[in-house]
Amino acid sequence: NHEEKQFSEHKGYLNLFPLFFGYIEKNSQEFNTLLNFIKSSEHIWSQYGLLSLSRQDPYFGDRFNYWTGPIWVNMNFLAVSYTHLTLPTIYSVQISVVAVSLKKK
């Protein structure tokens, strides 16, 4: 028996892969939604980098803390790399703010 496949209800790094790998159109609502999610200190933005799981998730910082909150350098590197690839777009100001802020962390 195989379990039925479904999307995760948890918001964190997994939600960002389509953005980081260019599967989200830059002029789409999804693009703006994910960019706002990244920049939100209520979700994954922190003074040290992007958190692995949203602060609003019930599992944030609970049980297996390795998976539920700490910053992963490789994921923050993906975020910064993505912003450099995307800079020449009409969203360059928004993305520049995210990239510069992440580099400082």
N, C-alpha and C positions, 0 to 999 in steps of 0.2 A: 504494500500500500504506500503510495506516495502522497505526501501532504499537498494540499492545494497551494499553489504559489500565489503570493500576494505582495504588494508593496509594504514596506515597513511603515508603521504609524509614527515612528520616532524621527524627529528632525535633527539632523546633524550632518557630518561629512558625506554620508551616502547620498544625500539630496543634492550635493554639489557636483558630483561627477559629470552629469550631463552638461553643466555649465563649463567646467574645467576642460572638457574634451571637445567643446565646440558644437554640441548637439542642440543647443538652445539658440534660436535666432536672436540677434542683438536688438532687434526692434520689436520684440514680443513682450507680452505681459509677464511671461515666465521669467524672462531675463531680468526685468525690473524687480519682480518678486524675490528672486534669489539674491540679487545684489542688495536689496533692502534687508533680507534675512542675514546676510553676511555682516552688514554694518550695524545690526541691531545689538546693543548691549543687553537687551532682554533675552536674546537667543545665544548666538555663538561668539560674538565679539567680546574680547577681553583685553585687558591692558598688556597681556603677554602674547596674544595671537588668537587664532580661531580655536574655540573649544570643540571637542569631538561630538558633543551632544548639547542640544539647546538647554539653557537653564530652566526653561519651562517644562521640560520633560519630567515625568514622575521618576524616571531612573537616573536623573542627573546626580552625579556624585554618590550614588547609592550602590550597595553591594560590591560589584566588581568595578571599582573606581577606575581601573586602567582603561576601560572601554567607555566610561560614562562621564567624561568631563575634561580630563587633562588635554593639554595641547600636544599635537603630534607634529613635529617639525616637518616631516615629509608632506603632510597635507597643507601646511602653511606655505611650503615651497611651491606646491602645485598652484595655490591661489595666487601667489606673486607671479609665477611664470605665466599663468593665464592672463593676468592683467597686462603684462608686457606685450603679449600677442594681440591683445584687444585694444591697446591704447589708440591706434589711429582711427578710431570710430567716433561717432557723434557722442558717445558716452565717456569720452576720455577724461573729463573732469571728475565724474563720479568714480571711475575706475582708478584714476591717479590717486585720489584720496585714500582708497582702500589699499593700493599697492604701497604707497609711501608709509602709511600707518603700520602695515604689516611688517615692512622692512625694519622699522624702528624697534619692533618687538623682538 
